[in-house]
Amino acid sequence: MRFSELAGKEVISIDEGARLGIISETDLVIDTESGTIRSLVVPNRGTFLRRRTLVIPFHGIKKIGHDLIIVDLSTMEDEARYLRELDLDE
């Protein structure tokens, strides 16, 4: 599946049925060696005082439909640990 096919789709939580964002507002972490998507990074979700970034691994994507992507938040990874693993400071 190409990124252009994902663009504009809404990301929805399977547990809550809540809208988490739109793919154009999220980041995709891609494994450059294999060309596969490692995870979706959905920024600034939560209340005004408790904003957090959701890091959803690819196996947390349950269904990609015509207009939306359904994800399982129970597979969500810890943001700080995930960013350390990416080692973005290099």
C-alpha positions in Angstrom: 0.0 0.0 0.0 1.3 3.4 -0.9 1.3 6.5 1.4 -1.0 8.3 -1.1 -3.5 5.5 -0.4 -3.3 6.1 3.4 -3.4 10.0 3.2 -6.6 11.4 4.5 -7.8 8.3 6.4 -8.9 8.8 9.9 -7.3 6.8 12.7 -9.9 5.3 15.1 -9.4 3.5 18.4 -11.1 0.1 18.3 -11.7 0.1 22.1 -13.2 3.6 22.5 -14.3 4.3 18.9 -12.6 7.7 19.4 -11.0 9.6 16.5 -7.2 9.9 17.2 -6.2 11.8 14.1 -5.8 11.8 10.4 -2.9 10.1 8.6 -1.8 13.5 7.1 -1.4 14.8 10.7 0.5 11.7 11.9 4.0 10.5 11.3 4.9 7.1 9.9 8.1 5.4 11.1 9.4 3.4 8.2 12.1 0.7 8.2 14.4 2.0 5.4 15.9 -1.4 4.8 12.7 -3.3 4.2 10.4 -0.4 3.3 7.8 -1.5 5.8 5.9 0.7 8.2 7.1 0.2 11.8 4.6 2.4 13.6 2.2 5.3 13.5 3.0 8.3 15.7 -0.1 10.3 16.5 0.9 13.7 18.1 -0.7 15.7 20.9 -3.6 13.5 22.0 -5.3 13.9 25.4 -6.5 16.8 27.5 -5.1 20.3 27.5 -2.9 19.6 30.6 -2.0 16.0 29.8 -0.9 15.9 26.1 0.9 12.9 24.9 2.1 11.3 21.7 0.7 7.9 20.8 3.1 5.4 19.3 1.2 2.6 17.7 3.2 -0.3 16.3 2.2 -1.7 12.9 0.8 -4.9 14.5 -1.6 -2.6 16.4 -3.3 -1.7 13.1 -6.3 -4.0 13.0 -8.0 -2.9 9.8 -7.4 -0.4 7.0 -10.7 0.5 5.4 -11.8 2.9 2.6 -12.1 5.9 4.9 -10.4 4.9 8.2 -7.8 2.9 10.0 -8.8 1.0 13.1 -6.0 0.6 15.7 -5.7 -1.2 19.1 -4.4 1.2 21.7 -3.5 -1.8 24.0 -0.5 -2.3 21.7 0.7 1.3 22.2 4.4 1.7 23.0 5.9 4.0 25.6 6.8 7.3 23.8 10.1 8.0 25.7 11.4 4.5 25.3 10.4 4.4 21.7 12.2 7.7 20.9 15.4 6.5 22.7 15.3 3.4 20.5 15.1 5.5 17.4 18.1 7.5 18.6 17.1 10.7 16.7 20.0 12.7 18.2 22.6 11.3 15.7 
